[in-house]
Amino acid sequence: MSDSQCLVLTAQHCPAADTTYMCTLHSQNLAPFTAPVSVTIIRDGDTTCPTDFSVVDWNVTKAGFVAQAPCPVNKRGMVKRLCGSDGIWGPVQSSCTEAKILNLCLKAKVKLLPP
């Protein structure tokens, strides 16, 4: 199992409004994978939740939106957190699993497969 990788989207200009880009990933011997990437624009005066550390580092997020990030080191999955309409962070929702447990499950499945 590999760790998450961060990819950078370089835009020619800053969009005036929230925008969704279509991102296509290409890999040898695999079909291309296309997924939407949403970009939320934060303007001066918009209500936001500040940067914070709770399980992971949270970036400034626009009120009413859900921020998400990869799980901490040695865990797999995602954590999510709502930035409330008042600019106050909600609780962290975690779907993290210990990497060791996932590796054991993978090994167990491999052993159960017929030769």
VEXROLUM-17667 format. One record per atom (N, C-alpha, C): x negated, y, z; residue number from 1. Coordinates in Angstrom, 2 decimals, padded with zeros to 5 digits. Layout:
u=X, v=Y, w=Z, num=NUM
...
END
This chain:
u=-000.83, v=-001.18, w=000.00, num=1
u=000.00, v=000.00, w=000.00, num=1
u=-000.87, v=001.24, w=000.00, num=1
u=-000.55, v=002.20, w=-000.82, num=2
u=-001.37, v=003.41, w=-000.89, num=2
u=-000.70, v=004.55, w=-000.14, num=2
u=-001.49, v=005.50, w=000.26, num=3
u=-000.97, v=006.68, w=000.95, num=3
u=-000.30, v=007.60, w=-000.04, num=3
u=000.53, v=008.51, w=000.48, num=4
u=001.18, v=009.51, w=-000.36, num=4
u=000.13, v=010.42, w=-000.96, num=4
u=000.44, v=010.95, w=-002.13, num=5
u=-000.46, v=011.89, w=-002.76, num=5
u=000.30, v=013.18, w=-003.00, num=5
u=-000.39, v=014.28, w=-002.89, num=6
u=000.21, v=015.58, w=-003.13, num=6
u=-000.11, v=016.01, w=-004.56, num=6
u=000.92, v=016.36, w=-005.29, num=7
u=000.74, v=016.86, w=-006.65, num=7
u=001.09, v=018.33, w=-006.67, num=7
u=000.42, v=019.10, w=-007.50, num=8
u=000.63, v=020.55, w=-007.55, num=8
u=001.36, v=020.91, w=-008.84, num=8
u=002.42, v=021.69, w=-008.70, num=9
u=003.14, v=022.21, w=-009.85, num=9
u=002.68, v=023.64, w=-010.08, num=9
u=002.15, v=023.90, w=-011.26, num=10
u=001.72, v=025.25, w=-011.59, num=10
u=002.74, v=025.85, w=-012.55, num=10
u=003.37, v=026.95, w=-012.13, num=11
u=004.37, v=027.61, w=-012.97, num=11
u=003.76, v=028.84, w=-013.62, num=11
u=004.19, v=029.13, w=-014.83, num=12
u=003.69, v=030.30, w=-015.55, num=12
u=004.11, v=031.60, w=-014.86, num=12
u=005.28, v=031.60, w=-014.24, num=13
u=005.79, v=032.79, w=-013.56, num=13
u=006.67, v=032.33, w=-012.40, num=13
u=006.91, v=033.22, w=-011.47, num=14
u=007.78, v=032.91, w=-010.34, num=14
u=009.23, v=033.07, w=-010.78, num=14
u=010.04, v=032.03, w=-010.69, num=15
u=011.42, v=032.15, w=-011.13, num=15
u=012.20, v=033.14, w=-010.25, num=15
u=013.19, v=033.79, w=-010.84, num=16
u=014.00, v=034.78, w=-010.11, num=16
u=015.01, v=034.12, w=-009.19, num=16
u=015.37, v=032.89, w=-009.47, num=17
u=016.38, v=032.19, w=-008.67, num=17
u=015.91, v=030.75, w=-008.42, num=17
u=016.60, v=030.07, w=-007.51, num=18
u=016.29, v=028.68, w=-007.26, num=18
u=016.29, v=027.92, w=-008.58, num=18
u=015.33, v=027.04, w=-008.75, num=19
u=015.14, v=026.36, w=-010.03, num=19
u=014.83, v=024.88, w=-009.79, num=19
u=015.25, v=024.05, w=-010.73, num=20
u=014.89, v=022.63, w=-010.69, num=20
u=014.07, v=022.31, w=-011.93, num=20
u=012.88, v=021.77, w=-011.71, num=21
u=012.01, v=021.33, w=-012.80, num=21
u=012.14, v=019.81, w=-012.90, num=21
u=011.90, v=019.28, w=-014.09, num=22
u=011.84, v=017.83, w=-014.26, num=22
u=010.36, v=017.45, w=-014.35, num=22
u=009.93, v=016.59, w=-013.46, num=23
u=008.54, v=016.18, w=-013.40, num=23
u=008.43, v=014.73, w=-013.90, num=23
u=007.57, v=014.50, w=-014.87, num=24
u=007.37, v=013.15, w=-015.40, num=24
u=005.96, v=012.69, w=-015.07, num=24
u=005.88, v=011.55, w=-014.39, num=25
u=004.59, v=010.96, w=-014.01, num=25
u=004.28, v=009.82, w=-014.97, num=25
u=003.06, v=009.80, w=-015.47, num=26
u=002.62, v=008.75, w=-016.39, num=26
u=001.51, v=007.95, w=-015.72, num=26
u=001.57, v=006.62, w=-015.89, num=27
u=000.56, v=005.74, w=-015.33, num=27
u=000.32, v=004.61, w=-016.32, num=27
u=-000.93, v=004.15, w=-016.38, num=28
u=-001.26, v=003.06, w=-017.31, num=28
u=-000.41, v=001.85, w=-017.02, num=28
u=000.07, v=001.21, w=-018.06, num=29
u=000.82, v=-000.05, w=-017.99, num=29
u=002.17, v=000.06, w=-017.29, num=29
u=002.63, v=001.27, w=-017.01, num=30
u=003.94, v=001.46, w=-016.39, num=30
u=004.75, v=002.45, w=-017.21, num=30
u=006.05, v=002.29, w=-017.16, num=31
u=006.92, v=003.24, w=-017.85, num=31
u=006.85, v=004.58, w=-017.14, num=31
u=006.99, v=005.68, w=-017.87, num=32
u=007.00, v=007.00, w=-017.23, num=32
u=008.14, v=007.09, w=-016.21, num=32
u=007.90, v=007.83, w=-015.15, num=33
u=008.90, v=008.05, w=-014.10, num=33
u=009.23, v=009.53, w=-014.06, num=33
u=010.50, v=009.88, w=-014.21, num=34
u=010.92, v=011.27, w=-014.20, num=34
u=011.79, v=011.53, w=-012.98, num=34
u=011.51, v=012.64, w=-012.29, num=35
u=012.28, v=013.00, w=-011.10, num=35
u=012.44, v=014.52, w=-011.05, num=35
u=013.57, v=014.98, w=-010.49, num=36
u=013.76, v=016.43, w=-010.35, num=36
u=012.94, v=016.98, w=-009.18, num=36
u=012.41, v=018.18, w=-009.36, num=37
u=011.67, v=018.88, w=-008.30, num=37
u=012.33, v=020.24, w=-008.13, num=37
u=012.95, v=020.45, w=-006.97, num=38
u=013.65, v=021.71, w=-006.71, num=38
u=012.73, v=022.71, w=-006.05, num=38
u=012.79, v=023.96, w=-006.52, num=39
u=012.01, v=025.05, w=-005.95, num=39
u=013.00, v=026.08, w=-005.42, num=39
u=012.90, v=026.36, w=-004.12, num=40
u=013.79, v=027.33, w=-003.49, num=40
u=013.04, v=028.65, w=-003.32, num=40
u=013.63, v=029.72, w=-003.80, num=41
u=013.01, v=031.04, w=-003.72, num=41
u=013.42, v=031.71, w=-002.41, num=41
u=012.42, v=032.22, w=-001.68, num=42
u=012.68, v=032.97, w=-000.44, num=42
u=012.33, v=034.42, w=-000.71, num=42
u=013.32, v=035.28, w=-000.55, num=43
u=013.12, v=036.71, w=-000.80, num=43
u=012.98, v=037.46, w=000.53, num=43
u=012.39, v=038.65, w=000.47, num=44
u=012.32, v=039.50, w=001.66, num=44
u=013.74, v=039.68, w=002.21, num=44
u=013.89, v=039.52, w=003.50, num=45
u=015.19, v=039.70, w=004.14, num=45
u=015.98, v=038.42, w=004.29, num=45
u=015.59, v=037.34, w=003.58, num=46
u=016.29, v=036.05, w=003.75, num=46
u=016.00, v=035.50, w=005.14, num=46
u=016.99, v=034.86, w=005.74, num=47
u=016.80, v=034.20, w=007.03, num=47
u=016.01, v=032.92, w=006.80, num=47
u=014.98, v=032.71, w=007.62, num=48
u=014.13, v=031.53, w=007.49, num=48
u=013.81, v=030.95, w=008.86, num=48
u=013.41, v=029.69, w=008.87, num=49
u=012.83, v=029.07, w=010.05, num=49
u=011.31, v=029.22, w=009.92, num=49
u=010.63, v=029.55, w=011.02, num=50
u=009.18, v=029.78, w=010.95, num=50
u=008.39, v=028.48, w=010.86, num=50
u=007.10, v=028.60, w=010.56, num=51
u=006.23, v=027.42, w=010.60, num=51
u=006.29, v=026.85, w=012.01, num=51
u=006.13, v=025.54, w=012.12, num=52
u=006.28, v=024.88, w=013.41, num=52
u=005.57, v=023.53, w=013.34, num=52
u=005.21, v=023.00, w=014.51, num=53
u=004.69, v=021.64, w=014.55, num=53
u=005.57, v=020.83, w=015.48, num=53
u=006.22, v=019.82, w=014.92, num=54
u=007.00, v=018.86, w=015.69, num=54
u=006.97, v=017.57, w=014.86, num=54
u=006.16, v=016.62, w=015.24, num=55
u=005.86, v=015.38, w=014.53, num=55
u=004.89, v=015.65, w=013.38, num=55
u=005.21, v=016.63, w=012.52, num=56
u=004.34, v=017.05, w=011.41, num=56
u=004.37, v=018.58, w=011.34, num=56
u=003.54, v=019.15, w=010.47, num=57
u=003.58, v=020.60, w=010.24, num=57
u=004.76, v=020.93, w=009.34, num=57
u=005.56, v=021.92, w=009.75, num=58
u=006.69, v=022.37, w=008.95, num=58
u=006.39, v=023.75, w=008.40, num=58
u=006.57, v=023.92, w=007.09, num=59
u=006.37, v=025.21, w=006.45, num=59
u=007.60, v=026.09, w=006.64, num=59
u=007.45, v=027.38, w=006.38, num=60
u=008.60, v=028.28, w=006.41, num=60
u=009.66, v=027.71, w=005.47, num=60
u=010.90, v=027.67, w=005.95, num=61
u=011.99, v=027.10, w=005.17, num=61
u=013.19, v=028.03, w=005.20, num=61
u=013.85, v=028.18, w=004.07, num=62
u=015.02, v=029.04, w=003.95, num=62
u=016.18, v=028.46, w=004.75, num=62
u=016.92, v=029.35, w=005.45, num=63
u=018.06, v=028.93, w=006.25, num=63
u=019.07, v=028.16, w=005.41, num=63
u=019.59, v=027.09, w=006.00, num=64
u=020.59, v=026.27, w=005.31, num=64
u=019.99, v=025.15, w=004.48, num=64
u=018.67, v=025.07, w=004.42, num=65
u=018.01, v=024.03, w=003.63, num=65
u=017.36, v=022.99, w=004.54, num=65
u=017.17, v=021.80, w=003.99, num=66
u=016.50, v=020.72, w=004.72, num=66
u=015.07, v=020.62, w=004.22, num=66
u=014.12, v=020.69, w=005.14, num=67
u=012.70, v=020.50, w=004.80, num=67
u=012.39, v=019.02, w=004.97, num=67
u=011.46, v=018.52, w=004.17, num=68
u=011.03, v=017.13, w=004.35, num=68
u=009.53, v=017.04, w=004.14, num=68
u=008.94, v=016.04, w=004.77, num=69
u=007.49, v=015.85, w=004.70, num=69
u=007.18, v=014.37, w=004.88, num=69
u=006.01, v=013.93, w=004.38, num=70
u=005.59, v=012.55, w=004.62, num=70
u=005.35, v=012.32, w=006.11, num=70
u=005.50, v=011.08, w=006.55, num=71
u=005.26, v=010.73, w=007.94, num=71
u=003.80, v=010.95, w=008.31, num=71
u=003.52, v=011.03, w=009.63, num=72
u=002.14, v=011.21, w=010.08, num=72
u=001.25, v=010.02, w=009.69, num=72
u=-000.04, v=010.16, w=009.94, num=73
u=-001.04, v=009.15, w=009.62, num=73
u=-000.64, v=007.79, w=010.19, num=73
u=-000.91, v=006.74, w=009.42, num=74
u=-000.64, v=005.34, w=009.78, num=74
u=000.84, v=004.99, w=009.83, num=74
u=001.68, v=005.86, w=009.26, num=75
u=003.11, v=005.57, w=009.17, num=75
u=003.55, v=005.83, w=007.74, num=75
u=004.63, v=005.19, w=007.33, num=76
u=005.16, v=005.35, w=005.98, num=76
u=006.61, v=005.79, w=006.07, num=76
u=007.01, v=006.63, w=005.13, num=77
u=008.38, v=007.12, w=005.10, num=77
u=008.40, v=008.63, w=005.06, num=77
u=009.53, v=009.20, w=005.43, num=78
u=009.70, v=010.65, w=005.40, num=78
u=010.34, v=011.13, w=006.70, num=78
u=010.05, v=012.38, w=007.04, num=79
u=010.74, v=013.07, w=008.13, num=79
u=011.47, v=014.26, w=007.52, num=79
u=012.65, v=014.56, w=008.08, num=80
u=013.46, v=015.67, w=007.57, num=80
u=013.89, v=016.54, w=008.75, num=80
u=014.18, v=017.79, w=008.43, num=81
u=014.59, v=018.73, w=009.48, num=81
u=015.39, v=019.86, w=008.85, num=81
u=016.57, v=020.13, w=009.40, num=82
u=017.43, v=021.20, w=008.89, num=82
u=017.01, v=022.54, w=009.47, num=82
u=016.91, v=023.53, w=008.60, num=83
u=016.73, v=024.91, w=009.04, num=83
u=018.14, v=025.49, w=009.12, num=83
u=018.62, v=025.74, w=010.32, num=84
u=019.98, v=026.22, w=010.52, num=84
u=020.23, v=027.59, w=009.92, num=84
u=021.50, v=027.94, w=009.76, num=85
u=021.87, v=029.23, w=009.17, num=85
u=021.38, v=030.41, w=010.01, num=85
u=021.07, v=030.13, w=011.29, num=86
u=020.57, v=031.17, w=012.20, num=86
u=019.04, v=031.25, w=012.22, num=86
u=018.38, v=030.42, w=011.40, num=87
u=016.91, v=030.42, w=011.37, num=87
u=016.29, v=029.61, w=012.49, num=87
u=017.07, v=028.72, w=013.11, num=88
u=016.57, v=027.86, w=014.18, num=88
u=016.45, v=026.44, w=013.64, num=88
u=015.29, v=025.83, w=013.88, num=89
u=015.07, v=024.46, w=013.44, num=89
u=015.97, v=023.49, w=014.19, num=89
u=016.51, v=022.50, w=013.47, num=90
u=017.25, v=021.41, w=014.08, num=90
u=016.29, v=020.31, w=014.48, num=90
u=016.82, v=019.20, w=015.00, num=91
u=015.96, v=018.08, w=015.40, num=91
u=015.34, v=017.39, w=014.19, num=91
u=014.21, v=016.74, w=014.43, num=92
u=013.52, v=015.98, w=013.39, num=92
u=014.23, v=014.65, w=013.20, num=92
u=014.52, v=014.31, w=011.95, num=93
u=015.09, v=013.01, w=011.61, num=93
u=014.00, v=012.21, w=010.94, num=93
u=013.67, v=011.07, w=011.52, num=94
u=012.53, v=010.28, w=011.04, num=94
u=012.97, v=008.95, w=010.46, num=94
u=012.37, v=008.59, w=009.34, num=95
u=012.52, v=007.24, w=008.77, num=95
u=011.13, v=006.61, w=008.67, num=95
u=010.27, v=006.94, w=009.63, num=96
u=008.89, v=006.46, w=009.61, num=96
u=008.80, v=005.03, w=010.15, num=96
u=007.92, v=004.26, w=009.54, num=97
u=007.64, v=002.90, w=009.98, num=97
u=006.13, v=002.74, w=010.08, num=97
u=005.69, v=002.06, w=011.13, num=98
u=004.25, v=001.81, w=011.29, num=98
u=003.72, v=001.06, w=010.06, num=98
u=002.61, v=001.52, w=009.52, num=99
u=002.01, v=000.89, w=008.34, num=99
u=001.66, v=-000.56, w=008.61, num=99
u=001.22, v=-000.88, w=009.83, num=100
u=000.86, v=-002.26, w=010.18, num=100
u=002.06, v=-003.18, w=010.05, num=100
u=003.23, v=-002.71, w=010.47, num=101
u=004.44, v=-003.52, w=010.38, num=101
u=004.80, v=-003.77, w=008.91, num=101
u=004.73, v=-002.72, w=008.10, num=102
u=005.03, v=-002.88, w=006.68, num=102
u=004.07, v=-003.85, w=006.01, num=102
u=002.79, v=-003.77, w=006.37, num=103
u=001.79, v=-004.69, w=005.80, num=103
u=002.07, v=-006.13, w=006.21, num=103
u=002.48, v=-006.35, w=007.47, num=104
u=002.83, v=-007.71, w=007.92, num=104
u=004.03, v=-008.24, w=007.16, num=104
u=005.04, v=-007.39, w=006.95, num=105
u=006.22, v=-007.81, w=006.19, num=105
u=005.85, v=-008.17, w=004.76, num=105
u=004.98, v=-007.38, w=004.16, num=106
u=004.54, v=-007.65, w=002.80, num=106
u=003.80, v=-008.99, w=002.73, num=106
u=002.92, v=-009.25, w=003.69, num=107
u=002.19, v=-010.52, w=003.72, num=107
u=003.14, v=-011.69, w=003.92, num=107
u=004.15, v=-011.51, w=004.78, num=108
u=005.13, v=-012.57, w=005.03, num=108
u=005.92, v=-012.88, w=003.77, num=108
u=006.31, v=-011.87, w=003.01, num=109
u=007.05, v=-012.09, w=001.76, num=109
u=006.18, v=-012.82, w=000.75, num=109
u=004.91, v=-012.46, w=000.68, num=110
u=004.00, v=-013.10, w=-000.26, num=110
u=003.88, v=-014.59, w=000.06, num=110
u=003.79, v=-014.93, w=001.34, num=111
u=003.65, v=-016.34, w=001.74, num=111
u=004.92, v=-017.12, w=001.49, num=111
u=006.08, v=-016.46, w=001.47, num=112
u=007.34, v=-017.15, w=001.25, num=112
u=007.61, v=-017.43, w=-000.23, num=112
u=006.91, v=-016.74, w=-001.11, num=113
u=007.11, v=-016.94, w=-002.54, num=113
u=006.54, v=-018.30, w=-002.97, num=113
u=007.25, v=-019.00, w=-003.86, num=114
u=006.72, v=-020.29, w=-004.32, num=114
u=005.45, v=-020.09, w=-005.16, num=114
u=004.55, v=-021.07, w=-005.14, num=115
u=003.28, v=-020.95, w=-005.89, num=115
u=003.51, v=-020.92, w=-007.39, num=115
END
